[in-house]
Amino acid sequence: MDQRLTDDFLAGNLGDPFSVLGARPAFRDGKSGVLFRAFLPSAAKVEVLLNDGGTLELFSRDAVRAGKDRDRGAAGELAPYFFEGFHRGEHDYNPYRLRVRFEQGRTSVFHDAYSFRPVLGELDLFLWNQGNHYQVYRKLGAHPAVHQGVGGTRFAVWAPSAKRVCLVGDRNMWDGRRLPMRPRGSSGVWEIFAPCFRPGDLYKFEITTREGVVLIKADPMGFSMEMRPKTASRVVDMDAYSWGDGQWLYERSRTDHVNGPMSVYEVHLGSWRRHPDGSWLNYREIADLIVPYMTDLGFNWLEMMPVSEHPFDASWGYQVSGYYAVTSRFGTPDDFRYLVDKCHQAGIGVILDWVPAHFPRDSFALEFFDGTHLYEHADPRQGAHSDWGTLVFNYGRNEVKNFLVANALFFVDEYHVDGLRVDAVASMIYLDYSRKEGEWIPNKYGGRENLEALEMLKTLNTKLYELFPGTMTIAEESTAFPAVSRPVHLGGLGFMFKWNMGWMHDMLDFMSKDPVFRRYHMERLTFALLYAFHENFCLPLSHDEVVYGKRSLFDKMPGDYWRKCANLRLLLGYMYAEPGKKLLFMGGEFGQINEWDHASELSWELLARPEHKGLREFTRDLNRLYSSEKAMHQMDYDWRGFEWVDFRDSDSTVVSFIRRGRAPDDVLLFVFNFTPIPRFGYRLGVPRAGFWRELMNSDSGLYGGSNVGLGGGAHTENYESHGRPQSLVLTIPPLGFLALKVC
């Protein structure tokens, strides 16, 4: 090996280390044979264990002076780096093992990483560069594997502008000189098969930029990471878990979510419950507690705030540093699988909060990954979120689009997740989102829409429904962007559902007002019904509304303790009665008093008080009513399933409406009184004659109410009211609602 090659190798200028290291046919003294070469710092003696049973000693070559003290021996002499030897004759030499005695006296036998062929196929590289490799997570990243009959781990990472990429980790003393990776042509992908790495080992990529700067990066497609504040990726065997949810997955593919009941319990895993000492529960402990809890209360969907790895607890998971790694705060990938599996076996669907809108500026993660703005836009007018101090993905780059779409599919494929709630969609689809004039760049047509982000979202939704029937996506989209929840082939974005943020803000604004003044704000209560059937809406009472001084749902309610409880029951009842799927953030079901704090568990001690126990009983019965009565969910997105009876009685502040299912007998009447004054002898026109049975009364003493109501139901009278020939005379409880069904 001449001095120039040695010099280039040590300086990181060589490009492909396989062109220097390993074994290759060669001629010496007119004889053909095999030249073996290895780079082994601190080695005193190196032998090749030949496949024919013999050995070949490799002899050291003095390294050229690199100008760094770490490259010098203990005595100040230049340390040996390269070992090589020539073996005459034709032999099947790959892969082969080395027996190495190090200067410290330790001897090791291991396969030479440079004796293996490439792992990734040309089709994988082509599809990745085209942006169409939807299972790329099975190729890039770290994967325990058997390659050419030898066990180890194959690593691959995309870093197209890097001058050199090296694998560093537990197994090579975090020394980037020991395992430089192989570049795969113009694909930008670097790979290596490392026989010494096993599941559980930590690793990163040492990336040398074109300018010679060395960056140490976690794996963008790593499946696990160290507990923060440490940041290394961890090798994981993703094929070890044995699932027990086959029946659920079969039924999921045949389920109509749009016309079925969907009661979502939104949870932050780190603060739902904790150990007595304040430490986190792990995924398995959470599963064993939350599944029976949700089953008892009748919630049929669990939505988890982001579980992808993130360094900062107070970001709640919305600043992701490891998109393919479930957070190690609560355990391993298989522990998380256990949680999903237990939910499915109990009939509970799982939705994950997913964050493709932005990512943090952590130097160990995606930012400036290979010395260039690889994942983010270079221009801050496109690539920076000033509100959040984060970076915006370059959705127009094929590989970045592929990274995100495949990440969504990954959670459905590898973790059996049933749906994704996509965070901050509005910030993705508008180039001028939260930007002043001059702080954004129009699209090629001069408009404000982010065409590349829109295309990415459409691709995601199309591929998800194609590959995993029965799954769903939900958009947190706060504007009036059209057709968010309409199919892509009909001109929509392809989401199945959309959060109705306007409903949430209007409803909470109305309910926070003193009942004396509610009569002047009835439009807040009814406005959402003007556009309720334009999208497939989900009605959320989410985490965003119970933090940062906004107060808990319970504390938003006006009045004394009794009135707060009654108002909260009234709020939940109105949400469940209106068209749209339902979402309630944890703690709302029993009247959490304090604002949500991510650093501590909910105030479970409140359940010792009858008022809060009554609220939880109310939530349980409300969920049961909702799931059992088809009129409450079967025609959520069909205007024929909803009919006002009266929304004009502002003097009494009473609102009433009809909900219908597809069957003629599925007709429900809901009546709401938003004042603390009982309404006696209140007449309402109804569409059918007969006995209207009281299905639920939020003022029941079982829930902590005053027991004002019908006492079972009421018969219609042949008396016209509200344009209908039949009517009921009702007693409407204070700050309460009635649900009635004709028999």
VOGU-3710 file (C-alpha; in Angstrom, 3 decimals, decimal comma):
1> mdqrltddfl> 0,000/0,000/0,000  1,654/3,208/-1,094  1,948/6,296/1,041  -0,618/8,268/-0,960  -3,377/5,726/-0,284  -2,417/5,554/3,351  -2,481/9,314/3,587  -5,874/9,563/1,862  -7,359/6,864/4,067  -6,309/8,556/7,294
11> agnlgdpfsv> -7,483/11,963/6,060  -10,864/10,612/5,031  -10,293/11,413/1,376  -10,418/7,888/0,043  -14,180/7,564/-0,333  -14,611/3,809/-0,422  -12,619/1,981/2,286  -13,371/-1,322/0,559  -11,035/-0,244/-2,227  -8,148/-0,501/0,250
21> lgarpafrdg> -9,222/-2,901/2,992  -10,299/-6,528/2,834  -9,095/-9,237/0,450  -8,637/-9,051/-3,309  -6,910/-10,982/-6,094  -3,323/-9,851/-6,589  0,047/-10,751/-8,163  3,359/-10,910/-6,338  6,595/-12,034/-7,959  4,662/-13,339/-10,949
31> ksgvlfrafl> 2,405/-15,455/-8,756  -1,354/-15,041/-8,406  -2,958/-15,048/-5,021  -4,895/-12,987/-2,509  -3,824/-9,770/-0,819  -5,296/-9,247/2,654  -5,221/-5,820/4,236  -6,642/-4,595/7,556  -6,588/-1,353/9,484  -6,312/-2,142/13,195
41> psaakvevll> -5,106/0,546/15,601  -3,382/-0,840/18,711  -2,903/-4,294/17,175  0,406/-6,076/17,868  -0,140/-9,208/15,780  -2,732/-10,019/13,122  -3,477/-13,348/11,468  -6,015/-14,330/8,830  -7,791/-17,604/9,614  -8,053/-19,006/6,117
51> ndggtlelfs> -11,068/-20,994/5,065  -8,858/-23,976/4,223  -7,835/-24,227/7,877  -4,507/-22,476/7,583  -3,389/-19,098/8,879  -1,646/-16,157/7,299  0,141/-13,560/9,372  -0,289/-9,965/8,286  2,556/-7,556/8,845  2,203/-3,940/9,904
61> rdavragkdr> 2,959/-0,941/7,744  4,049/2,246/9,485  1,376/4,915/9,287  2,256/8,208/7,756  2,419/11,119/10,092  -1,185/12,385/10,561  -0,338/15,307/12,767  -2,477/14,132/15,689  -1,201/12,965/19,052  -3,815/10,214/19,207
71> drgaagelap> -2,111/8,566/16,198  1,189/8,179/18,047  2,329/5,225/20,085  3,030/5,438/23,803  6,744/5,936/23,173  6,180/8,747/20,701  6,793/6,557/17,669  4,230/6,360/14,913  1,821/3,525/15,749  1,090/0,699/13,302
81> yffegfhrge> -2,237/1,043/11,490  -2,193/-1,132/8,397  -1,504/-4,836/8,250  -1,227/-6,777/5,038  -0,125/-10,123/3,712  -0,085/-12,070/0,467  -1,333/-15,653/0,176  -0,460/-17,554/-2,976  -2,998/-19,646/-4,823  -6,725/-19,404/-5,506
91> hdynpyrlrv> -8,921/-19,572/-2,459  -12,498/-18,809/-1,438  -11,473/-16,122/1,021  -14,662/-14,130/1,761  -15,817/-13,829/4,438  -12,849/-14,565/6,643  -11,865/-14,125/10,273  -8,979/-12,301/11,872  -7,163/-13,304/15,034  -5,756/-10,162/16,605
101> rfeqgrtsvf> -3,505/-9,760/19,624  -3,681/-6,189/20,837  -0,906/-4,267/22,559  -2,696/-4,619/25,893  -2,322/-8,391/25,618  -5,954/-9,209/24,764  -6,599/-11,551/21,832  -9,814/-11,480/19,798  -11,121/-13,502/16,875  -13,702/-11,843/14,646
111> hdaysfrpvl> -14,897/-11,603/11,062  -13,393/-8,756/9,099  -16,180/-6,329/8,182  -14,357/-5,642/4,904  -14,660/-9,238/3,733  -18,422/-8,961/3,004  -20,280/-8,031/-0,144  -22,740/-5,069/-0,211  -26,079/-5,628/1,494  -28,475/-3,225/-0,203
121> geldlflwnq> -29,745/-4,011/-3,674  -29,793/-1,577/-6,562  -33,600/-1,565/-6,572  -33,666/-0,425/-2,941  -31,346/2,460/-3,744  -33,308/3,400/-6,866  -36,674/3,421/-5,079  -35,238/5,462/-2,207  -33,872/8,126/-4,534  -37,171/8,175/-6,396
131> gnhyqvyrkl> -39,035/8,678/-3,101  -41,084/5,502/-3,503  -39,512/2,992/-1,093  -42,353/2,612/1,379  -40,584/-0,050/3,449  -37,210/1,655/3,455  -37,145/1,261/7,249  -36,309/-2,390/6,568  -33,228/-1,337/4,617  -31,780/1,840/6,120
141> gahpavhqgv> -30,935/1,992/9,804  -29,563/-0,914/11,844  -30,801/-4,474/11,287  -29,561/-7,642/12,968  -29,055/-10,097/10,107  -27,221/-13,096/8,772  -25,129/-12,057/5,769  -23,119/-14,586/3,771  -23,726/-17,072/6,554  -22,429/-14,805/9,330
151> ggtrfavwap> -24,497/-13,129/12,033  -24,129/-9,442/12,764  -25,852/-6,153/12,039  -26,156/-4,303/8,758  -26,096/-0,522/8,894  -27,100/1,984/6,241  -27,563/5,749/6,316  -28,326/8,451/3,769  -25,695/11,201/3,750  -25,161/12,209/0,110
161> sakrvclvgd> -22,844/15,168/0,733  -20,588/13,455/3,249  -16,924/12,901/2,399  -16,737/9,925/4,726  -19,166/8,116/7,044  -17,978/5,801/9,811  -19,874/3,562/12,180  -18,959/4,221/15,800  -20,271/2,546/18,908  -19,793/0,247/21,844
171> rnmwdgrrlp> -18,122/-2,432/19,772  -15,363/-0,323/18,253  -14,594/1,990/21,183  -16,389/4,873/19,405  -13,323/5,163/17,159  -14,314/6,386/13,702  -11,103/5,029/12,153  -12,150/1,436/12,695  -15,344/1,043/10,646  -15,584/3,502/7,737
181> mrprgssgvw> -18,604/2,662/5,616  -19,061/1,857/1,946  -20,626/4,541/-0,315  -23,220/3,192/-2,734  -22,531/5,219/-5,847  -24,654/8,285/-6,476  -27,466/7,135/-4,155  -26,014/9,010/-1,202  -26,366/5,870/0,924  -23,486/4,482/2,996
191> eifapcfrpg> -23,582/0,949/4,344  -21,583/-1,687/6,184  -22,198/-5,145/7,626  -20,634/-5,266/11,100  -20,405/-8,820/12,484  -19,402/-7,529/15,913  -22,607/-5,539/16,566  -25,547/-7,212/18,306  -29,006/-6,180/19,588  -28,624/-3,818/22,522
201> dlykfeittr> -25,390/-2,246/21,276  -25,185/1,535/21,037  -23,998/3,304/17,899  -23,881/6,552/15,940  -22,535/7,709/12,602  -19,378/9,798/12,388  -19,832/11,998/9,334  -17,000/13,968/7,787  -18,314/16,885/5,753  -16,856/18,191/2,508
211> egvvlikadp> -15,208/20,925/4,578  -13,579/18,358/6,859  -15,821/18,985/9,863  -16,641/15,841/11,843  -20,280/15,432/12,954  -21,479/12,695/15,308  -25,089/11,837/14,462  -27,749/9,497/15,779  -29,350/7,219/13,208  -32,361/8,934/11,554
221> mgfsmemrpk> -33,943/5,498/11,157  -32,749/3,998/14,425  -35,434/1,988/16,202  -34,343/2,855/19,723  -32,235/5,454/21,516  -30,608/5,928/24,874  -32,489/7,562/27,710  -32,158/11,302/27,475  -29,928/13,259/27,934  -27,820/10,605/26,180
231> tasrvvdmda> -28,432/10,410/22,449  -26,942/7,257/20,926  -29,017/4,898/18,811  -29,460/1,293/19,876  -29,522/-1,868/17,746  -32,900/-3,617/18,099  -34,241/-6,946/16,905  -37,625/-5,898/15,526  -38,750/-9,454/14,768  -38,734/-10,935/18,275
241> yswgdgqwly> -42,209/-9,991/19,531  -45,070/-12,507/19,208  -48,341/-10,694/18,492  -51,751/-11,790/19,726  -53,997/-9,355/17,857  -54,618/-11,246/14,627  -58,389/-11,170/15,046  -58,333/-7,421/15,648  -56,309/-6,770/12,497  -58,662/-8,948/10,461
251> ersrtdhvng> -61,727/-7,121/11,748  -60,039/-3,740/11,386  -59,699/-4,223/7,653  -63,475/-4,655/7,429  -64,501/-1,818/9,781  -66,304/1,354/8,726  -64,867/3,944/11,108  -66,743/6,836/9,530  -70,139/5,454/10,483  -69,147/3,760/13,728
261> pmsvyevhlg> -68,739/4,964/17,319  -65,401/6,589/18,026  -64,790/7,710/21,591  -61,135/8,677/21,954  -59,252/8,949/25,235  -56,202/11,164/24,691  -53,265/10,378/26,971  -49,789/11,624/27,748  -48,065/8,437/28,868  -45,664/10,152/31,241
271> swrrhpdgsw> -48,318/11,857/33,337  -51,406/9,644/33,254  -50,165/7,618/36,194  -46,804/7,308/37,924  -45,174/5,156/40,570  -45,539/6,363/44,179  -41,980/7,738/44,034  -42,886/9,852/40,997  -41,038/7,733/38,432  -42,606/6,752/35,124
281> lnyreiadli> -44,532/3,584/34,519  -43,214/1,543/31,609  -45,301/0,652/28,563  -46,286/-2,730/30,013  -47,341/-1,266/33,354  -49,356/1,394/31,555  -51,040/-1,288/29,446  -52,036/-3,336/32,465  -53,691/-0,289/34,030  -55,086/1,761/31,165
291> vpymtdlgfn> -56,719/-1,045/29,169  -59,111/-2,124/31,966  -59,663/1,530/32,885  -60,705/2,453/29,356  -62,771/-0,704/28,957  -64,664/0,105/32,145  -65,339/3,683/31,015  -66,335/2,672/27,494  -63,642/4,492/25,501  -62,890/2,489/22,363
301> wlemmpvseh> -59,850/4,423/21,097  -56,609/5,352/22,847  -54,767/8,321/21,376  -51,233/8,769/22,651  -49,392/12,039/22,438  -46,125/11,544/20,523  -44,092/8,512/21,566  -41,249/9,066/19,097  -37,969/9,840/20,823  -37,459/13,422/21,954
311> pfdaswgyqv> -34,792/14,976/24,183  -36,918/17,543/26,034  -39,697/16,341/28,357  -41,533/19,657/28,268  -41,990/19,418/24,488  -44,472/16,587/25,254  -42,957/14,706/22,336  -43,707/17,334/19,685  -40,010/18,040/19,014  -38,870/14,701/17,649
321> sgyyavtsrf> -35,234/13,666/17,393  -35,800/9,977/16,627  -38,672/9,521/14,202  -38,362/5,735/14,059  -37,588/5,203/17,762  -40,292/4,896/20,417  -39,097/6,795/23,453  -36,962/4,829/25,874  -38,528/6,726/28,785  -41,131/3,995/29,066
331> gtpddfrylv> -39,274/0,935/27,838  -38,293/-0,939/24,709  -39,954/-1,301/21,302  -41,339/-4,674/22,394  -42,738/-3,091/25,558  -44,588/-0,625/23,358  -45,820/-3,493/21,192  -47,229/-5,065/24,354  -49,263/-1,912/25,017  -50,708/-1,863/21,499
341> dkchqagigv> -51,346/-5,621/21,605  -53,233/-5,425/24,904  -55,377/-2,588/23,581  -56,291/-4,597/20,498  -57,099/-7,722/22,460  -59,504/-5,624/24,537  -61,162/-4,088/21,467  -59,445/-0,697/21,785  -57,955/1,003/18,734  -54,657/2,906/18,963
351> ildwvpahfp> -53,931/6,324/17,464  -50,517/7,960/17,606  -49,822/11,665/17,478  -47,391/12,094/14,568  -45,284/15,217/13,941  -44,110/15,709/10,336  -44,436/19,499/10,415  -41,119/20,342/12,030  -38,139/18,983/13,949  -35,776/20,448/16,576
361> rdsfaleffd> -32,322/21,887/16,078  -30,509/19,261/18,138  -27,018/18,862/16,717  -27,000/15,078/17,174  -30,137/14,592/15,075  -31,418/15,718/11,668  -30,231/19,316/11,532  -27,391/19,890/9,022  -27,096/16,125/8,926  -24,292/15,591/6,423
371> gthlyehadp> -22,853/19,080/6,529  -25,651/20,407/4,334  -29,293/21,307/4,853  -30,323/17,773/3,989  -33,673/17,316/5,710  -34,530/21,001/6,108  -34,696/23,898/3,648  -31,544/25,986/3,500  -33,493/29,251/3,218  -34,947/30,155/6,654
381> rqgahsdwgt> -37,987/31,619/4,889  -38,858/28,024/4,036  -36,869/26,011/6,554  -37,416/27,608/9,976  -40,380/27,891/12,334  -39,789/31,051/14,331  -42,706/30,333/16,684  -41,314/26,991/17,813  -37,594/27,478/17,202  -37,623/24,412/14,965
391> lvfnygrnev> -36,859/23,468/11,366  -39,212/22,618/8,494  -38,774/19,514/6,367  -37,928/19,973/2,711  -40,982/18,098/1,444  -39,898/18,584/-2,160  -36,821/16,371/-1,804  -37,685/12,819/-2,816  -35,792/11,131/-0,015  -37,204/13,447/2,679
401> knflvanalf> -40,735/12,823/1,465  -39,956/9,091/1,480  -38,521/9,362/5,010  -41,776/10,825/6,325  -44,265/8,695/4,397  -42,367/5,539/5,316  -42,242/6,679/8,945  -46,032/6,834/9,087  -46,328/3,422/7,460  -43,647/2,071/9,815
411> fvdeyhvdgl> -45,775/2,587/12,917  -48,735/0,877/11,300  -46,618/-1,967/9,953  -44,196/-2,643/12,795  -46,334/-1,569/15,762  -49,844/-2,390/14,432  -51,008/1,158/15,172  -54,465/1,843/13,734  -54,334/5,558/13,084  -52,226/8,696/13,053
421> rvdavasmiy> -53,306/12,101/14,246  -51,144/14,429/12,154  -50,025/17,446/14,136  -49,963/21,051/12,909  -51,194/20,388/9,371  -51,983/24,061/8,817  -48,328/24,964/9,362  -47,396/22,452/6,668  -49,810/23,453/3,945  -49,354/27,244/4,107
431> ldysrkegew> -46,020/28,801/3,193  -46,932/31,990/5,050  -48,044/30,243/8,231  -47,214/32,577/11,146  -44,936/34,605/8,869  -44,998/38,292/8,098  -44,724/39,819/4,651  -41,254/39,215/3,260  -40,645/36,231/5,546  -41,923/33,604/3,136
441> ipnkyggren> -41,501/32,555/-0,494  -44,547/31,943/-2,725  -44,938/28,686/-4,625  -44,218/28,458/-8,354  -47,687/29,783/-9,139  -47,330/32,746/-6,799  -49,643/31,238/-4,177  -49,275/30,582/-0,470  -49,925/26,836/-0,543  -46,992/24,510/0,091
451> lealemlktl> -47,450/22,280/-2,937  -44,758/19,805/-1,894  -46,231/19,354/1,588  -49,684/18,840/0,099  -48,308/16,192/-2,227  -46,566/14,435/0,654  -49,793/14,311/2,672  -51,759/12,997/-0,285  -49,160/10,304/-0,907  -49,199/9,326/2,752
461> ntklyelfpg> -52,967/8,962/2,899  -53,180/7,133/-0,413  -50,482/4,597/0,494  -51,742/4,055/4,023  -55,253/3,105/2,921  -53,887/1,047/0,051  -51,425/-0,965/2,119  -53,326/-1,105/5,429  -57,107/-1,125/4,912  -59,052/-0,113/7,981
471> tmtiaeesta> -56,488/2,367/9,271  -57,077/6,104/9,509  -55,441/9,503/9,560  -56,757/12,532/11,429  -55,697/16,075/10,604  -55,185/18,748/13,206  -55,946/21,497/10,708  -57,111/24,809/12,122  -58,152/26,672/8,960  -60,880/26,319/6,364
481> fpavsrpvhl> -58,637/24,578/3,836  -61,097/22,686/1,636  -61,645/18,913/1,427  -59,149/17,902/4,105  -61,134/14,742/4,846  -62,133/13,944/1,292  -60,460/11,251/-0,852  -57,455/12,218/-2,924  -59,082/10,958/-6,126  -61,931/13,413/-5,491
491> gglgfmfkwn> -59,594/16,360/-5,011  -59,128/16,117/-1,238  -56,120/15,619/1,003  -57,246/12,110/1,866  -57,549/12,284/5,658  -60,355/10,241/7,161  -61,117/12,802/9,874  -60,319/16,376/10,793  -60,243/17,952/14,243  -62,873/20,672/14,500
501> mgwmhdmldf> -60,770/23,339/16,176  -63,409/26,006/15,634  -65,990/23,946/17,522  -63,559/23,425/20,395  -62,776/27,121/20,785  -66,397/28,257/20,390  -67,715/25,644/22,785  -65,203/26,342/25,523  -65,685/30,073/25,124  -69,446/29,650/25,521
511> mskdpvfrry> -69,255/27,259/28,472  -66,759/29,440/30,362  -69,250/32,307/30,461  -71,524/32,858/33,402  -74,953/31,405/32,564  -76,437/34,878/33,000  -74,614/36,002/29,860  -74,848/32,859/27,748  -78,097/34,025/26,176  -76,115/36,705/24,340
521> hmerltfall> -73,650/34,225/22,841  -75,860/31,460/21,482  -74,120/31,671/18,104  -71,045/30,184/19,751  -73,114/27,137/20,562  -74,716/26,676/17,181  -72,276/28,056/14,591  -70,388/24,790/14,077  -73,556/23,153/12,761  -73,458/25,468/9,748
531> yafhenfclp> -70,387/23,620/8,440  -70,601/20,346/10,370  -71,089/18,237/7,235  -68,369/19,833/5,088  -65,729/17,549/6,619  -65,581/14,367/8,675  -65,082/16,175/11,948  -63,776/14,962/15,255  -64,857/17,092/18,229  -61,775/17,432/20,470
541> lshdevvygk> -61,453/18,539/24,060  -57,700/18,073/23,859  -54,524/18,665/25,835  -53,984/22,029/24,140  -56,902/23,533/26,051  -55,831/22,595/29,583  -52,299/24,061/29,782  -50,429/27,361/29,773  -52,923/29,212/31,934  -56,009/28,021/30,066
551> rslfdkmpgd> -57,061/26,021/33,160  -58,550/22,546/33,299  -61,961/21,803/31,812  -63,388/21,659/35,324  -61,859/24,985/36,310  -63,034/26,695/33,120  -66,612/26,075/34,196  -68,199/29,026/36,036  -69,880/28,922/39,409  -69,450/27,063/42,670
561> ywrkcanlrl> -68,360/23,453/43,004  -71,768/21,987/42,219  -72,195/24,209/39,172  -68,738/23,395/37,863  -69,585/19,686/37,986  -72,979/20,257/36,360  -71,480/22,464/33,637  -68,789/19,884/32,870  -71,414/17,149/32,515  -73,371/19,484/30,264
571> llgymyaepg> -70,308/20,207/28,114  -69,488/16,524/27,676  -73,103/15,682/26,956  -73,346/18,329/24,250  -70,136/17,074/22,615  -71,370/13,480/22,569  -74,798/14,446/21,231  -73,550/16,566/18,325  -72,455/15,041/15,000  -68,772/14,098/14,916
581> kkllfmggef> -66,380/11,698/16,603  -65,380/12,405/20,215  -62,051/13,057/21,927  -61,461/13,765/25,607  -58,094/14,444/27,188  -57,231/12,427/30,280  -58,552/13,831/33,522  -61,569/15,389/31,872  -63,549/12,237/32,591  -63,466/12,818/36,361
591> gqinewdhas> -63,002/16,568/36,611  -59,260/17,113/37,035  -59,068/20,448/38,854  -55,480/21,513/38,265  -54,060/22,319/34,876  -52,326/19,417/33,213  -48,678/19,120/34,246  -46,513/16,792/32,167  -44,188/16,280/35,140  -46,726/14,708/37,514
601> elswellarp> -49,621/12,289/37,380  -53,294/13,189/37,349  -55,055/13,982/40,622  -56,485/10,503/41,134  -57,168/11,306/44,789  -60,132/13,377/43,601  -62,059/10,155/43,015  -62,456/9,873/46,778  -64,874/12,806/46,513  -68,420/11,896/45,443
611> ehkglreftr> -68,625/14,787/42,967  -65,678/13,522/40,950  -66,671/9,912/41,280  -70,050/10,963/39,926  -68,409/12,675/36,954  -66,585/9,483/36,087  -69,809/7,483/36,396  -71,425/9,994/34,075  -68,622/9,594/31,502  -69,014/5,817/31,673
621> dlnrlyssek> -72,764/5,980/31,041  -72,328/8,597/28,321  -69,887/6,346/26,457  -72,223/3,396/26,773  -75,138/5,418/25,464  -73,033/6,701/22,588  -71,831/3,266/21,491  -75,210/1,565/21,854  -77,380/4,162/20,103  -76,709/4,206/16,365
631> amhqmdydwr> -78,395/7,577/16,019  -75,454/9,089/17,904  -72,795/7,958/15,443  -74,172/6,248/12,344  -74,913/9,395/10,329  -72,340/11,787/11,759  -71,476/13,156/8,309  -74,890/13,095/6,668  -77,066/16,167/7,155  -80,117/13,924/7,250
641> gfewvdfrds> -78,897/12,544/10,577  -79,330/15,885/12,380  -82,349/18,140/12,788  -82,815/21,202/14,956  -85,895/21,357/17,104  -85,162/24,785/18,579  -81,963/26,808/18,792  -83,632/30,222/19,069  -84,749/30,162/22,698  -82,046/32,478/23,967
651> dstvvsfirr> -84,249/33,750/26,783  -84,274/30,313/28,388  -80,902/29,373/26,899  -82,319/25,986/25,963  -81,240/24,110/22,827  -82,807/20,960/21,409  -82,215/18,763/18,381  -82,934/15,356/16,853  -80,311/12,743/15,921  -81,215/9,926/13,539
661> grapddvllf> -79,738/6,607/12,508  -80,412/4,798/9,266  -83,278/2,727/10,672  -86,591/4,585/11,078  -86,764/3,713/14,783  -83,342/5,180/15,536  -84,512/8,636/16,587  -83,186/10,481/19,648  -84,153/13,813/21,167  -81,561/15,867/23,050
671> vfnftpiprf> -82,516/18,872/25,190  -79,923/21,103/26,897  -80,463/23,746/29,544  -77,464/26,054/29,874  -78,771/27,906/32,926  -79,029/26,806/36,572  -82,813/27,358/36,479  -85,007/24,252/35,967  -87,454/24,599/33,089  -90,856/23,157/34,011
681> gyrlgvprag> -93,600/22,541/31,490  -91,248/23,099/28,578  -92,940/22,133/25,320  -91,028/20,774/22,314  -92,307/19,527/18,980  -91,164/16,002/18,086  -91,262/14,036/14,826  -93,119/10,974/16,150  -95,981/10,210/18,505  -95,545/7,806/21,408
691> fwrelmnsds> -93,734/7,442/24,671  -90,319/9,090/24,710  -88,205/7,184/27,211  -85,548/8,990/29,192  -82,224/7,364/28,302  -80,028/9,740/30,250  -80,348/12,692/32,598  -77,121/14,476/33,453  -78,742/15,824/36,640  -79,210/12,356/38,102
701> glyggsnvgl> -78,187/11,948/41,714  -75,949/9,090/40,570  -73,731/11,713/38,968  -73,922/14,252/41,774  -76,912/16,111/40,328  -80,162/17,313/41,909  -82,438/14,635/40,402  -84,641/17,083/38,493  -86,136/15,506/35,391  -88,831/13,322/33,917
711> gggahtenye> -88,605/10,271/36,092  -88,592/7,870/33,157  -90,006/9,696/30,159  -93,077/11,429/28,716  -95,957/10,739/26,298  -96,539/12,988/23,325  -99,559/15,247/23,164  -101,566/15,956/20,059  -100,512/19,585/20,215  -98,560/21,375/17,503
721> shgrpqslvl> -95,202/22,905/18,403  -92,072/23,851/16,472  -93,789/23,021/13,199  -94,629/19,454/14,275  -98,092/18,085/15,061  -96,909/16,146/18,140  -95,132/17,600/21,159  -93,750/16,752/24,566  -93,993/18,687/27,795  -90,735/18,271/29,669
731> tipplgflal> -89,036/19,179/32,908  -85,499/20,176/31,948  -82,955/19,990/34,765  -80,703/22,930/35,691  -77,382/22,984/33,873  -78,371/19,619/32,505  -79,480/17,668/29,501  -81,938/14,943/28,651  -81,592/12,207/26,056  -84,910/10,616/25,022
741> kvc> -85,903/7,904/22,576  -89,352/7,157/21,207  -90,688/3,684/21,926
//
